[in-house]
Amino acid sequence: MAGTAVLRPVTWRSARVVGLRDETATARTIALAVRDWPGHIAGQHVDVRLTAPDGYSAVRSYSIASGPNSDGRIEITVERLANGEVSPYLTKELMVGDDLELRGPIGGWFVWRRDQTEPIQLVAGGSGIVPLMAMIRSRTSAGSSVPFRLLYSVREPGAVFYRDELRSLSEQDHSVIFTYAYTRVTPKDSPRPPGRIDATLIATSTWPSNLGSTSYVCGPTSFVENATDLLIAAGHGRENIRTERFGATGERK
Amino acid sequence: MSASMNYLDGNAAAGELSRIFAMDITSAEGQCANCGAKRRFAEAHLYVQCPGLVVRCALCGHVLLRLVNTQQHVFLDLRGMTYLSVDAAQQEANN
């Protein structure tokens, strides 16, 4: 497609639900077969539009969780929000065979490309893991040996997305290092009491600032601001930190 | 959660702006007309608690962009930025 698609208009496409998988008690992965899907880069997102019979429509942005592929399928993972307008439908009522309207792939800044060779630091807050998981999956499917670190802040062990996949990856591939930071409840063997990401954790579980790493930080807005400030205080340049914010509630409009 | 943290960022505006801009805007560099900061559009703060989209400078809070949809028109106000610079070579690589 090189050279042909620069002026590709981003229009609404029809997407069929081809699979549903619960990640946690409140989060569900939705696999979609998308008509004329042009492919994507890890870190990009899509807009999903739902339209009611009376014509009222709501649009929300969801990060793509799956790695790049050529089979016209993507996965998104949606966290159900108590007062959400769209996420309760997507996580409880949507069924295999249903159709959604989708716009994308969107975004060329918060992406990890397979030709990047520098060490990568991923920092996730809650459902902010989703686009970072696409980067991890992209790295794996490309056979890349670029060193990755993930610092994943999550409420409690039961709220971890992609738990089994992350575990088996860390056992098989020692160039991917994961650190979990539990904010409310920790597993029994956790070396650290529950708490937010702080300077000590940044110092012990992220790349030193002299390695030329690129950092990707994704999560609720307050999480992103805090983690970014800590990375900068640890010596990382702002130009090497890329951020994506989900807002105060976690539901992006 | 403080109200001051009630914003998203330029990434979340990109889908709506793709109706107008053919090239990816999140990686474009824009200069704030107020403070002169040069930042990627993805880093700007996006407010959606309003009839439309308001994008503000991450540094000084100045309004960079406003977008409002009506049934007939899309209104776009870009006077808060002195320029937007898009890396055309990178756009090729995206496709």
HADDOCK unambig.tbl for C-alpha pairs under 7 A between the chains (distance, minus, plus):
assign (segid A and resid 1 and name CA) (segid B and resid 95 and name CA) 6.14 0.50 0.50
assign (segid A and resid 2 and name CA) (segid B and resid 92 and name CA) 6.61 0.50 0.50
assign (segid A and resid 2 and name CA) (segid B and resid 95 and name CA) 5.55 0.50 0.50
assign (segid A and resid 3 and name CA) (segid B and resid 92 and name CA) 5.97 0.50 0.50
assign (segid A and resid 5 and name CA) (segid B and resid 95 and name CA) 5.72 0.50 0.50
assign (segid A and resid 6 and name CA) (segid B and resid 23 and name CA) 6.69 0.50 0.50
assign (segid A and resid 6 and name CA) (segid B and resid 91 and name CA) 6.54 0.50 0.50
assign (segid A and resid 6 and name CA) (segid B and resid 92 and name CA) 6.16 0.50 0.50
assign (segid A and resid 6 and name CA) (segid B and resid 95 and name CA) 6.45 0.50 0.50
assign (segid A and resid 7 and name CA) (segid B and resid 22 and name CA) 5.24 0.50 0.50
assign (segid A and resid 7 and name CA) (segid B and resid 23 and name CA) 6.67 0.50 0.50
assign (segid A and resid 8 and name CA) (segid B and resid 22 and name CA) 6.61 0.50 0.50
assign (segid A and resid 9 and name CA) (segid B and resid 22 and name CA) 6.03 0.50 0.50
assign (segid A and resid 10 and name CA) (segid B and resid 18 and name CA) 6.04 0.50 0.50
assign (segid A and resid 10 and name CA) (segid B and resid 19 and name CA) 6.87 0.50 0.50
assign (segid A and resid 47 and name CA) (segid B and resid 15 and name CA) 6.55 0.50 0.50
assign (segid A and resid 61 and name CA) (segid B and resid 12 and name CA) 6.71 0.50 0.50
assign (segid A and resid 106 and name CA) (segid B and resid 14 and name CA) 6.54 0.50 0.50
assign (segid A and resid 106 and name CA) (segid B and resid 15 and name CA) 6.07 0.50 0.50
assign (segid A and resid 107 and name CA) (segid B and resid 11 and name CA) 6.36 0.50 0.50
assign (segid A and resid 107 and name CA) (segid B and resid 14 and name CA) 6.59 0.50 0.50
assign (segid A and resid 107 and name CA) (segid B and resid 24 and name CA) 6.19 0.50 0.50
assign (segid A and resid 107 and name CA) (segid B and resid 26 and name CA) 5.75 0.50 0.50
assign (segid A and resid 108 and name CA) (segid B and resid 24 and name CA) 6.11 0.50 0.50
assign (segid A and resid 108 and name CA) (segid B and resid 26 and name CA) 6.14 0.50 0.50
assign (segid A and resid 108 and name CA) (segid B and resid 27 and name CA) 5.73 0.50 0.50
assign (segid A and resid 109 and name CA) (segid B and resid 26 and name CA) 5.61 0.50 0.50
assign (segid A and resid 109 and name CA) (segid B and resid 27 and name CA) 4.61 0.50 0.50
assign (segid A and resid 109 and name CA) (segid B and resid 42 and name CA) 6.84 0.50 0.50
assign (segid A and resid 221 and name CA) (segid B and resid 5 and name CA) 6.17 0.50 0.50
assign (segid A and resid 221 and name CA) (segid B and resid 7 and name CA) 6.94 0.50 0.50
assign (segid A and resid 221 and name CA) (segid B and resid 8 and name CA) 6.72 0.50 0.50
assign (segid A and resid 222 and name CA) (segid B and resid 5 and name CA) 6.04 0.50 0.50
assign (segid A and resid 244 and name CA) (segid B and resid 9 and name CA) 6.74 0.50 0.50
assign (segid A and resid 244 and name CA) (segid B and resid 11 and name CA) 6.72 0.50 0.50
assign (segid A and resid 245 and name CA) (segid B and resid 8 and name CA) 5.29 0.50 0.50
assign (segid A and resid 245 and name CA) (segid B and resid 9 and name CA) 5.95 0.50 0.50
assign (segid A and resid 246 and name CA) (segid B and resid 8 and name CA) 5.98 0.50 0.50
assign (segid A and resid 247 and name CA) (segid B and resid 6 and name CA) 5.92 0.50 0.50
assign (segid A and resid 247 and name CA) (segid B and resid 7 and name CA) 5.41 0.50 0.50
assign (segid A and resid 247 and name CA) (segid B and resid 8 and name CA) 4.84 0.50 0.50
assign (segid A and resid 248 and name CA) (segid B and resid 1 and name CA) 6.75 0.50 0.50
assign (segid A and resid 248 and name CA) (segid B and resid 5 and name CA) 6.30 0.50 0.50
assign (segid A and resid 248 and name CA) (segid B and resid 6 and name CA) 5.21 0.50 0.50
